[in-house]
Amino acid sequence: MKEARSDKKTNRSKISDTDRLDKVDGGNQEIVFSGLSETALTTVLGLIAVALLLAGCLCRGLFYATDVYPMVLMASGSVLIWFVLFIMCFNAPKTRGQLGIAQWLDYLKRLYEAIMQYAHFRWMLWPLAIAVWFGLHVVMGTVSVQGSLEAMLRWSLLAIFALLTVMLAARANGARWFAWGWQMAGGLLVLSGVLAACGVLPLPYGVMRTADPEISSAGARLGGLLQYPNAYGAVVGMYALERLAAAARAIARTLSAGRLIAAVLPLMPAQAALLLSESRGAWLATGCAAVAAFALQRRGARVPLLLATAAPLACAAWLYRQLAAAQLAPAPVPGLLALAGAWAAALLGTLLLCRLWHSGARARAAALTATVLAGITAATVAVASTADRMAAGVGTGLSRLQMWRDALKLWTEAAWLGHGGETWRNMFRAIQSSPYVGGEVHNGFLDLALDTGVIGLLLIAGWFFFTLRTMWRQAPQLLPSVIIFGLHGAMDFDWSFTFLWMIFIWLGGWALSSPTLQESAADKKRSRFLRPLSPWPQRILTGLFVMFWLGGTVWLAGQQVAAEQQYRLAMSKDSGDAERKALLTAAYKFNPYRPDIAISLSRTLPAKKAESILVQSLSCSPVSPQLYRELGRLAAQSGRGESAGNYFEHGLALNRFDASSQSQALYWMEQASRRELAAGYAERGRQTAAAGVKIYERYRQLAEEVAAGEERNDRRFGLGEEASHYGDNLRLLALDPLASEVTRKSP
């Protein structure tokens, strides 16, 4: 009887699941897809999304803008391909009696309704709104047009990726694709990094080496495919906690040894990669998220979570100690043997703890005791290996606090609207209170506040709130990974890696792929997107906006790619002068907003034309010290000392802690003064020399203040011998009595 009831209950659940999937796939009964078409569309969409995620891994985390441009073209092309397949598979029932334009209008209406059926379609509007906001900065004014364009392309890529994930989440088998893509991306990052640390896989720039104990106690840190240990540690920590939750669910049940080993297989290498990154911020964020994961578990599932952690963490700590002793450069065979031994010990230890837990009371007590001992051992090994850095790493923390204070002052100058893309990278030299090195502000929230102001922060907060609410209700096992993303983003510049935002989108799409959410979305016959508009204006405006957005994004990314290609060819050693000039001209036509292209092109042109190009580029990058320095050099070579002095003063105000720029400014001021004196302009030559003396005195005073202060001098700013020599020459030129013999007056 019991077996019959269980079979009957199973059959009912299967029927209800089938009905639910049918309801999801057929949310609008007037839209017809064949079963084969549905499967093909889901497969193509899943492959596209996973391929983009893996490409983000392999392209250094999409930190550099030159890696983002091809990805934008790839993502846009993927959307176009999928929509073409969607239209080809779409079968709208023909209405009898309709001919010509009426039939086409009915077809377009049904096609539009089919596209708009996707669940939570408005979720992808958050990154799109940020991309539009950066585009408005280009129109309204920004510290760098190029920086705002790059940020707009980054967020457009994220909006396209979010669109793909939302569509995948609405498919019946979307959750399987999200799980598979997560395993592929996480496994690729973890295994490539661990194998590189073991000396098996040559990974360029995968291991960061340094002799500074404040940066690494072992002398080497694992950066993996991201080439930056802190961001890499955060990513593998996110992957480790999600896999830990899955392993805990497996341990809580009585499974076969094979299935249990498969569940805990990724844990040891993921935890080892986290330790090898030697990122204190990633360790702290992962620890806080692990505590949150423990609190989110039901009472009966908390102990299995600890059991799943114990053996892999202890073995990962042992492996970390062995590899750190070899400075992450062991011989391939010993390194591979150490990895294999630690991995096997972790799997066998977890299997043993699981068997003990599912045995009697004494066995459970033994399992808990072994778990506590393993945790203490792992913590002791990890802390002992990084004790030197923990003690010596106070200086880096103080430098970040100084950065954040300077960033807050800069943010208050445009608190609501922001300054536009790449604000900190373009302006930190002008506002830094001490000569620290920091092209990144090491705080994702501050970076966004500088770029987009309070408006951008509100958009990000809304996106986070919507995602976290969905996860809390539908996929709480994903919450710890998002907690790491938020916490570590507040301590470092992870959010400058576009790939990490793709991971956040992927986790959000995974939560949206919940069958419960799909079922509730299928009940709605229409999407709420642009509901207040009447039907045809809604369709026309939506279509025009999508065409304009995707088309403009592709065109702009294509311009950036073409400019980069021409510029690289021009800067190669093989190109001659004439060829270099032609290539730089082409690069400038493709992208006139990049200061480096404008400066390189100006050096191949006559003085007047070169100055015109530099002034035009300065209007797009008004805080670029390189442009001011180049304009000062041109003015000095032309014998216009007053203009050269103004340009150099502006440039040095934007980069005052750069000893090289200070010395070059003094050199060219001396040259300008000598040219004016040689041309017979005595008074003007003296004035130019006097202006150079003022620049030198400010430089000397600033160097003395830095030398007498207690702040870090990461830029090694000081008064050089060459600068002192130029300063003495300028004093002589400003006071030389022989100059009075020159009778020609200044015009």
C-alpha positions in Angstrom: 0.0 0.0 0.0 2.8 2.4 0.9 4.6 1.7 -2.3 1.4 2.2 -4.3 0.8 5.5 -2.6 4.3 6.7 -3.2 4.1 5.7 -6.9 0.8 7.6 -7.2 2.3 10.6 -5.5 5.3 10.5 -7.8 3.1 10.3 -10.9 1.1 13.3 -9.7 4.3 15.4 -9.1 5.5 14.4 -12.6 2.2 15.5 -14.1 2.3 18.8 -12.2 5.9 19.5 -13.2 5.0 18.8 -16.9 2.0 21.1 -16.6 4.1 23.8 -15.1 6.7 23.6 -17.8 4.0 23.6 -20.5 2.6 26.7 -18.8 6.0 28.4 -18.8 6.8 27.5 -22.4 3.3 28.4 -23.6 2.7 31.6 -21.7 0.8 33.0 -24.6 -1.4 30.3 -26.3 -1.5 32.3 -29.5 2.3 31.9 -29.9 3.4 28.6 -31.4 6.8 26.9 -31.2 7.5 23.4 -32.0 9.2 21.2 -29.3 12.3 20.9 -31.5 12.4 24.7 -32.0 12.1 25.3 -28.2 15.0 23.0 -27.5 17.1 24.5 -30.3 16.5 28.1 -29.2 17.4 27.2 -25.6 20.5 25.4 -26.6 21.8 28.2 -28.8 21.0 30.8 -26.2 22.7 28.8 -23.5 25.8 28.2 -25.6 26.0 31.9 -26.4 25.7 33.0 -22.8 28.3 30.4 -21.5 30.7 31.3 -24.3 30.6 35.0 -23.4 31.1 34.2 -19.7 34.1 32.0 -20.5 35.5 34.7 -22.9 35.4 37.1 -20.0 37.6 34.7 -18.0 40.1 34.3 -20.8 40.3 38.0 -21.6 42.0 39.0 -18.3 38.6 39.6 -16.7 37.9 42.4 -19.2 39.8 45.0 -17.1 41.3 46.7 -20.1 39.2 48.6 -22.5 40.9 47.0 -25.5 39.5 43.6 -24.3 36.0 45.0 -23.9 35.6 46.3 -27.5 35.8 42.8 -29.2 33.5 41.4 -26.5 30.9 44.1 -27.3 31.0 43.1 -31.0 30.8 39.5 -30.1 27.8 40.0 -27.7 25.9 42.2 -30.1 26.4 39.7 -32.9 25.2 36.9 -30.7 22.0 38.8 -29.9 21.4 39.4 -33.6 22.0 35.7 -34.4 19.7 34.5 -31.7 16.9 36.9 -32.7 17.2 35.7 -36.3 16.9 32.1 -35.1 13.9 33.2 -33.0 12.1 34.7 -36.0 12.9 31.6 -38.1 11.5 29.3 -35.4 8.5 31.6 -34.7 5.2 30.3 -36.2 2.3 32.6 -35.8 -1.0 31.1 -36.8 -2.3 32.7 -40.0 -5.6 34.4 -39.8 -8.0 33.6 -42.7 -9.2 36.5 -44.7 -6.2 38.7 -44.0 -4.1 39.7 -46.9 -1.1 42.0 -47.6 -0.3 44.6 -45.0 -2.9 43.5 -42.5 -1.4 40.0 -42.3 2.1 41.4 -41.9 1.0 43.8 -39.1 -0.7 40.9 -37.3 2.5 38.8 -37.7 4.6 41.6 -36.3 2.2 42.1 -33.4 2.4 38.4 -32.4 6.2 38.4 -32.8 6.5 41.4 -30.5 4.2 39.8 -27.9 6.4 36.6 -28.1 9.5 38.6 -27.5 8.0 40.6 -24.6 6.9 37.4 -22.8 10.3 36.9 -21.1 10.2 37.0 -17.3 11.6 40.0 -15.5 12.6 41.7 -18.8 13.0 45.0 -17.0 15.8 43.6 -14.9 18.3 44.3 -17.7 17.3 47.9 -17.7 19.5 48.7 -14.7 22.9 48.3 -16.5 21.4 49.9 -19.5 20.3 53.0 -17.5 23.9 53.3 -16.2 25.2 53.1 -19.8 22.8 55.8 -20.9 23.9 58.0 -17.9 27.6 57.7 -19.1 26.4 58.7 -22.6 24.7 61.8 -21.2 28.0 62.7 -19.5 29.6 62.8 -22.9 27.0 65.3 -24.0 26.9 67.4 -20.8 30.6 67.5 -20.2 33.1 65.2 -18.5 36.7 65.0 -17.3 37.4 62.6 -20.2 35.3 61.9 -23.2 37.3 58.8 -23.9 36.8 57.6 -20.4 33.0 58.1 -20.5 32.8 56.4 -23.9 34.7 53.4 -22.5 32.4 53.2 -19.5 29.4 53.5 -21.7 30.6 50.5 -23.8 31.4 48.5 -20.7 27.9 49.0 -19.3 26.3 48.4 -22.7 28.1 45.1 -22.8 26.7 44.3 -19.4 23.2 45.3 -20.5 23.5 43.0 -23.5 24.7 40.1 -21.3 21.9 40.8 -18.9 19.4 40.7 -21.8 20.8 37.3 -22.8 20.7 35.9 -19.2 17.1 37.2 -18.7 16.0 35.4 -21.9 17.9 32.3 -20.8 16.3 32.4 -17.3 12.8 32.4 -18.9 13.5 29.1 -20.7 12.3 25.9 -19.2 15.8 24.4 -18.8 17.6 27.7 -18.1 18.6 26.8 -14.6 20.7 23.8 -15.9 22.6 26.2 -18.3 23.3 28.6 -15.4 24.6 25.7 -13.3 26.7 24.4 -16.1 28.1 27.8 -17.0 29.0 28.5 -13.4 30.9 25.2 -13.1 32.7 25.8 -16.3 33.8 29.4 -15.5 34.7 28.6 -11.9 36.5 25.4 -12.7 38.5 27.2 -15.5 39.6 30.0 -13.1 40.4 27.7 -10.2 42.2 24.9 -12.1 44.2 27.1 -14.3 45.4 29.1 -11.3 46.2 26.1 -9.1 48.0 24.3 -12.0 50.0 27.5 -12.7 51.0 27.7 -9.0 52.1 24.0 -9.0 54.4 24.7 -12.0 52.4 22.6 -14.4 50.6 25.2 -16.5 52.5 28.2 -17.9 50.2 31.1 -17.3 51.6 34.5 -18.3 51.4 37.0 -15.5 49.3 34.5 -13.5 51.7 34.7 -10.5 52.6 38.1 -9.1 56.1 38.2 -7.7 57.4 40.8 -5.3 60.1 41.3 -2.6 57.9 43.7 -0.6 56.7 42.0 2.6 53.7 44.4 2.7 52.5 43.0 -0.6 53.3 39.3 -0.1 54.8 37.3 2.7 55.7 34.4 0.4 57.2 36.6 -2.3 54.6 35.4 -4.8 50.8 35.6 -5.0 48.4 33.8 -7.4 46.5 36.1 -9.8 45.3 33.5 -12.2 43.6 34.5 -15.4 42.6 37.8 -13.9 46.3 38.7 -13.3 45.4 40.5 -10.1 45.4 38.4 -6.8 42.8 40.4 -4.9 40.1 40.2 -7.6 41.1 36.6 -8.3 40.7 35.8 -4.6 37.2 37.3 -4.5 36.1 35.3 -7.6 37.3 32.0 -6.3 35.8 32.8 -2.9 32.4 33.3 -4.6 32.8 30.0 -6.4 34.0 28.1 -3.3 31.0 29.2 -1.2 28.4 28.3 -3.8 30.0 24.9 -4.2 30.2 24.6 -0.4 26.5 25.0 -0.2 25.9 22.3 -2.8 28.3 20.0 -1.0 26.5 20.6 2.3 23.2 19.6 0.7 24.8 16.4 -0.6 26.3 15.5 2.8 23.0 16.1 4.5 21.6 13.1 2.5 22.7 9.5 2.3 24.3 9.3 -1.1 26.7 6.9 -2.8 30.4 7.5 -2.6 30.6 8.5 -6.2 27.9 11.2 -6.0 29.3 12.6 -2.8 32.8 12.8 -4.2 31.4 14.6 -7.3 29.7 17.1 -5.0 32.8 18.0 -3.0 35.3 17.7 -5.9 35.8 21.5 -6.6 36.1 22.5 -2.9 39.8 21.8 -2.1 41.3 23.5 -5.3 38.9 26.5 -4.9 40.0 27.0 -1.2 43.6 26.5 -2.1 43.3 29.1 -4.9 41.7 31.5 -2.4 44.6 31.0 0.1 47.3 31.3 -2.7 45.9 34.7 -3.7 47.0 35.9 -0.3 44.4 38.6 -0.4 43.4 39.6 3.1 40.4 41.5 1.8 39.2 38.4 -0.1 39.7 36.2 3.0 37.8 38.7 5.2 34.9 39.0 2.7 34.7 35.2 2.2 34.8 34.7 6.0 31.9 37.1 6.5 29.9 35.5 3.7 30.6 32.1 5.2 29.2 33.2 8.5 26.1 34.5 6.6 25.8 31.2 4.8 25.9 29.3 8.1 23.2 31.6 9.5 21.0 31.2 6.4 21.1 27.4 6.8 18.3 25.6 8.6 19.4 24.0 11.9 19.7 20.5 10.4 21.8 21.7 7.6 24.4 23.7 9.5 26.6 20.8 10.7 26.8 19.3 7.2 28.1 22.7 6.0 30.9 22.5 8.5 31.6 18.9 7.6 31.9 19.9 4.0 34.4 22.6 4.8 36.8 20.8 7.2 38.8 18.3 5.2 39.1 20.5 2.0 40.2 23.5 4.0 42.8 21.7 6.0 44.3 20.1 2.9 44.1 23.4 1.0 46.1 25.1 3.9 48.7 22.3 3.7 49.0 22.7 -0.1 49.3 26.5 0.3 52.1 26.1 2.8 54.0 23.8 0.5 53.6 26.0 -2.6 54.3 29.2 -0.6 57.6 27.8 0.6 58.6 27.3 -3.0 57.4 30.8 -3.9 54.7 29.3 -6.2 57.4 28.0 -8.5 57.9 24.3 -7.7 59.2 21.7 -10.1 56.2 20.4 -12.2 56.3 16.8 -10.9 56.6 17.6 -7.1 54.0 20.3 -7.6 51.5 18.0 -9.3 52.1 15.3 -6.7 51.4 17.7 -3.9 48.2 18.8 -5.6 47.1 15.2 -6.2 47.9 14.2 -2.7 46.0 17.1 -1.1 43.1 16.6 -3.4 42.8 12.9 -2.6 43.1 13.5 1.1 40.4 16.1 1.0 38.0 13.8 -0.8 38.7 10.8 1.4 38.5 12.9 4.5 35.1 14.4 3.5 33.9 10.9 2.7 34.9 9.6 6.1 33.3 12.5 7.9 30.1 12.0 6.0 30.0 8.3 6.9 30.7 9.0 10.5 27.9 11.7 10.5 25.3 9.2 9.2 26.4 6.6 11.8 25.7 6.4 15.6 26.0 9.2 18.2 29.6 8.4 19.1 30.6 8.5 15.4 28.9 11.9 15.1 30.8 13.2 18.1 34.0 11.9 16.4 33.1 13.7 13.2 32.4 17.0 15.0 35.8 16.7 16.9 37.7 16.0 13.6 35.9 19.0 12.0 37.0 21.3 14.8 40.5 20.1 14.7 40.7 20.4 11.0 39.4 24.0 11.2 42.0 25.0 13.9 44.8 23.4 11.9 43.9 25.2 8.7 43.6 28.5 10.5 46.9 28.0 12.2 48.7 27.1 9.0 47.3 30.0 7.1 48.0 32.6 9.8 51.5 31.3 10.4 52.3 31.6 6.7 51.1 35.2 6.4 52.1 36.5 9.8 54.9 38.7 8.4 52.5 40.4 6.0 49.8 40.9 8.6 52.4 42.7 10.7 53.9 44.7 7.9 50.8 45.5 5.9 49.6 48.5 7.9 51.1 50.9 5.4 49.0 49.8 2.5 45.8 50.2 4.6 46.8 53.7 5.5 47.4 54.5 1.9 44.0 53.4 1.0 42.5 55.5 3.7 44.3 58.5 2.3 43.0 57.7 -1.2 39.4 57.4 0.1 39.7 60.8 1.9 40.9 62.4 -1.3 38.2 60.7 -3.3 35.5 61.9 -1.0 36.7 65.5 -1.4 36.7 65.1 -5.1 33.2 63.5 -5.0 31.7 66.5 -3.2 32.6 68.7 -6.2 29.9 66.9 -8.3 28.0 64.8 -5.7 24.8 64.3 -7.6 25.9 64.0 -11.3 29.4 62.8 -11.0 32.4 63.7 -13.2 32.0 61.1 -15.9 33.9 57.9 -16.7 37.5 57.2 -15.4 37.3 60.2 -13.1 39.8 58.9 -10.5 42.3 57.6 -13.0 42.3 61.0 -14.7 42.2 63.3 -11.7 43.9 61.5 -8.7 47.3 63.0 -9.6 45.8 66.5 -9.4 44.1 66.1 -6.0 46.3 63.6 -4.2 47.5 64.9 -0.8 50.6 62.7 -0.8 52.6 61.0 -3.6 51.0 57.6 -3.4 50.6 55.3 -6.5 47.0 54.5 -7.2 45.4 54.5 -10.7 42.4 52.8 -8.9 40.6 54.1 -5.9 40.3 50.6 -4.4 36.6 51.1 -3.6 33.9 50.2 -6.0 31.3 52.4 -4.4 33.5 55.5 -4.3 34.6 54.8 -7.9 31.0 54.8 -9.1 30.2 57.8 -7.0 33.0 59.8 -8.6 31.9 58.7 -12.1 28.1 58.8 -11.8 27.3 60.7 -8.6 24.4 59.9 -6.3 22.2 59.1 -9.3 24.5 56.2 -10.4 24.7 54.9 -6.8 20.9 54.9 -6.6 20.7 52.8 -9.8 23.3 50.4 -8.5 21.4 50.2 -5.2 18.1 49.5 -6.9 19.8 46.7 -9.0 21.3 45.2 -5.9 18.1 45.3 -4.0 16.1 43.7 -6.7 18.6 40.9 -7.1 19.1 40.3 -3.4 15.3 40.2 -2.9 14.9 37.6 -5.6 17.7 35.5 -4.2 16.4 35.7 -0.7 13.0 34.3 -1.9 14.1 31.8 -4.5 17.8 31.0 -4.3 19.3 31.7 -0.8 22.3 29.5 -1.6 23.5 32.2 -4.0 23.4 35.0 -1.4 26.9 34.4 0.1 28.5 34.8 -3.3 26.8 38.1 -3.9 27.8 39.2 -0.3 31.5 38.6 -1.3 31.0 40.6 -4.4 29.6 43.6 -2.5 32.0 43.4 0.5 35.2 43.0 -1.4 34.1 45.6 -4.0 34.1 48.1 -1.1 37.7 47.3 -0.3 39.3 47.0 -3.8 38.7 47.7 -7.4 37.1 44.4 -8.4 34.2 46.3 -10.1 36.7 47.7 -12.6 36.8 44.1 -14.0 33.8 43.8 -16.3 33.9 40.1 -15.8 33.0 40.4 -12.1 29.8 42.3 -13.1 29.1 39.5 -15.5 29.3 37.0 -12.6 26.9 39.1 -10.6 24.5 39.1 -13.6 25.0 35.4 -14.0 24.0 34.8 -10.4 21.1 37.1 -10.7 19.9 35.3 -13.8 20.3 32.0 -12.0 18.0 33.2 -9.3 15.5 34.4 -11.9 15.5 31.0 -13.5 13.6 29.6 -10.6 10.5 27.5 -11.7 8.3 29.4 -9.3 9.2 32.8 -10.9 8.8 31.3 -14.4 5.4 30.1 -13.5 4.3 33.4 -12.1 5.6 35.2 -15.2 3.8 32.9 -17.5 0.5 33.8 -15.9 0.9 37.3 -17.3 -0.2 37.6 -20.9 1.8 40.8 -21.4 5.0 42.2 -20.0 4.8 45.3 -17.9 7.6 46.9 -19.9 6.3 50.2 -21.3 2.7 49.2 -20.5 1.4 52.8 -20.2 1.9 53.4 -23.9 -0.6 52.4 -26.5 0.2 49.1 -28.4 1.6 50.4 -31.7 3.6 53.4 -30.3 5.0 50.9 -27.7 6.2 48.5 -30.4 7.6 51.2 -32.6 9.4 53.0 -29.8 10.8 49.8 -28.4 12.0 48.6 -31.8 13.6 51.9 -32.6 15.3 52.1 -29.2 16.8 48.6 -29.4 18.0 49.3 -33.0 19.5 52.6 -32.0 21.1 51.2 -28.9 22.6 48.0 -30.4 23.5 49.7 -33.7 25.2 52.7 -31.9 27.0 50.3 -29.6 28.4 48.2 -32.4 29.4 51.3 -34.4 31.2 52.9 -31.5 33.0 49.7 -30.5 34.0 49.2 -34.2 35.5 52.7 -34.2 37.4 52.0 -31.0 38.7 48.7 -32.4 39.8 50.2 -35.7 41.6 53.1 -33.9 43.4 50.7 -31.6 44.6 48.5 -34.5 45.9 51.5 -36.5 47.6 52.9 -33.5 49.3 49.6 -32.6 50.6 49.2 -36.2 51.9 52.8 -36.2 53.8 52.2 -32.9 55.3 49.0 -34.1 59.0 49.0 -35.0 58.5 48.0 -38.6 56.6 51.0 -39.7 58.5 53.9 -41.4 57.9 57.6 -40.8 55.5 58.1 -43.7 53.6 54.9 -42.9 53.4 55.8 -39.3 52.0 59.2 -40.1 49.3 57.7 -42.3 48.4 55.1 -39.7 48.2 57.7 -36.9 46.0 59.9 -39.1 43.7 57.0 -39.7 43.6 56.2 -36.0 42.8 59.8 -35.1 40.0 59.9 -37.6 38.5 56.7 -36.1 38.9 58.0 -32.5 39.9 61.7 -32.0 39.2 61.4 -28.2 42.3 59.5 -27.1 45.1 61.8 -25.9 47.8 59.3 -26.7 46.8 59.1 -30.4 46.6 62.9 -30.6 50.0 63.3 -29.1 51.6 60.7 -31.3 50.1 62.2 -34.4 51.1 65.8 -33.4 54.7 64.8 -33.4 54.6 63.9 -37.1 53.0 67.3 -38.1 54.2 70.9 -38.4 54.0 73.0 -35.3 50.8 74.9 -36.0 48.8 71.9 -37.1 50.1 69.9 -34.2 49.1 72.6 -31.8 45.6 72.7 -33.3 45.1 68.9 -32.9 46.4 69.1 -29.3 44.1 72.0 -28.4 41.1 70.1 -29.9 42.1 67.0 -27.9 42.4 69.1 -24.8 38.7 70.1 -25.1 37.9 66.4 -24.8 40.3 65.7 -22.0 40.6 68.9 -20.0 42.5 67.3 -17.1 45.2 65.5 -19.1 48.7 66.6 -17.9 50.2 64.9 -21.0 48.4 67.2 -23.4 49.5 70.3 -21.4 53.1 69.1 -21.3 53.1 68.5 -25.1 51.6 71.9 -25.8 54.3 73.4 -23.5 57.0 71.6 -25.4 55.7 72.9 -28.8 55.5 76.5 -27.4 59.0 76.3 -26.1 60.4 75.0 -29.4 58.6 77.9 -31.2 60.2 80.4 -28.8 56.9 81.4 -27.1 58.1 81.3 -23.5 55.0 82.9 -21.9 52.6 80.3 -23.5 55.0 77.5 -22.6 55.0 78.6 -19.0 51.2 78.7 -18.8 50.9 75.2 -20.3 53.5 73.8 -18.0 51.9 75.4 -14.9 48.6 73.9 -15.8 50.1 70.5 -16.5 52.1 70.4 -13.3 49.0 71.5 -11.3 47.4 68.3 -12.6 50.5 66.1 -11.8 52.6 67.9 -9.2 54.2 64.8 -7.6 55.8 63.7 -10.9 59.5 64.4 -10.7 60.0 63.6 -14.4 57.4 66.1 -15.5 58.8 68.8 -13.2 62.3 68.3 -14.7 61.1 68.3 -18.3 59.2 71.5 -17.7 62.3 73.2 -16.3 64.4 72.0 -19.3 62.0 73.3 -21.9 61.6 76.6 -20.0 65.4 77.0 -20.2 65.3 76.2 -23.9 62.5 78.7 -24.6 64.4 81.4 -22.7 67.6 80.8 -24.7 65.7 80.8 -28.0 64.1 84.2 -27.2 67.4 85.7 -26.1 69.1 84.4 -29.2 66.3 85.9 -31.4 66.9 89.3 -29.8 64.0 89.4 -27.4 65.9 90.2 -24.2 63.1 91.2 -21.9 60.9 88.4 -23.0 63.7 85.9 -22.5 64.3 87.2 -18.9 60.5 86.9 -18.2 60.5 83.3 -19.5 63.5 82.5 -17.3 61.9 84.1 -14.3 58.7 82.0 -14.9 60.9 79.0 -15.0 62.6 80.0 -11.7 59.1 80.2 -10.1 58.3 76.7 -11.3 61.6 75.5 -9.9 61.0 77.1 -6.5 57.6 75.5 -6.2 59.1 72.2 -7.1 61.9 72.5 -4.6 59.5 73.6 -1.8 57.2 70.7 -2.5 60.1 68.2 -2.5 61.2 69.5 0.9 57.7 69.1 2.3 57.5 65.5 1.1 60.9 64.7 2.5 60.0 66.2 5.9 56.6 64.6 6.1 55.6 61.2 7.4 53.4 60.2 4.5 54.3 57.3 2.1 56.3 58.4 -1.0 55.4 55.6 -3.3 56.2 57.7 -6.4 59.7 58.4 -5.1 59.1 62.1 -5.5 62.2 64.3 -4.8 64.4 67.0 -6.3 66.7 65.5 -8.8 70.2 66.7 -9.9 69.1 67.5 -13.4 66.3 69.7 -12.1 68.7 71.6 -9.8 71.0 72.1 -12.8 68.1 73.5 -14.9 67.1 75.7 -12.0 70.6 77.2 -11.7 70.7 77.9 -15.4 67.3 79.6 -15.3 68.5 81.9 -12.5 71.5 82.9 -14.5 69.3 83.6 -17.6 67.0 85.7 -15.5 69.8 87.9 -14.0 72.6 87.7 -16.7 73.8 91.3 -17.3 75.2 90.3 -20.7 71.6 90.1 -21.9 71.4 93.9 -21.7 73.7 94.1 -24.8 70.9 92.7 -26.9 69.2 95.9 -28.1 66.3 94.3 -30.1 63.1 94.9 -28.3 60.3 92.4 -27.8 57.4 92.9 -30.2 
